[in-house]
Amino acid sequence: MDYVAVEKLKWRSRRSMLELDLYFERFISGGGFAELNETELLAYQHLITLDDADLLLLFQGKGELADPELQNLVNKIAQQNFYKEV
């Protein structure tokens, strides 16, 4: 994925729900986003299309996705945020 596409993904990560903005911002600024490979970036692209309420439940561990790649990404984002809160 080229630089412009990656920057667009970061921009599209912005949400209308503050809690989600914090999850995504911590993941991006904490280095987790920069470590994603091409497959994970495509999964991320799909993840940010999900409904805000569903995303929040997923990050809080109150839901699970059938797609293992997406669930792995959710776990990475949630874990990055867990360590920031401690």
Long-range contacts (C-beta under 8 A, 24 or more apart in sequence): 1-38, 1-41, 1-42, 6-41, 9-41, 9-44, 9-45, 9-48, 12-48, 13-48, 15-52, 15-55, 16-52, 17-52, 17-56, 19-56, 20-52, 20-55, 20-56, 20-59, 22-81, 23-55, 23-59, 23-77, 23-78, 23-81, 24-48, 24-77, 26-80, 26-81, 26-84, 27-76, 27-77, 27-80, 27-81, 30-80, 30-84, 32-76, 32-77, 32-80, 36-73, 39-69, 40-69, 40-72, 40-73, 43-67, 43-69, 43-70, 43-72, 43-73, 44-73, 46-70, 47-73, 47-74
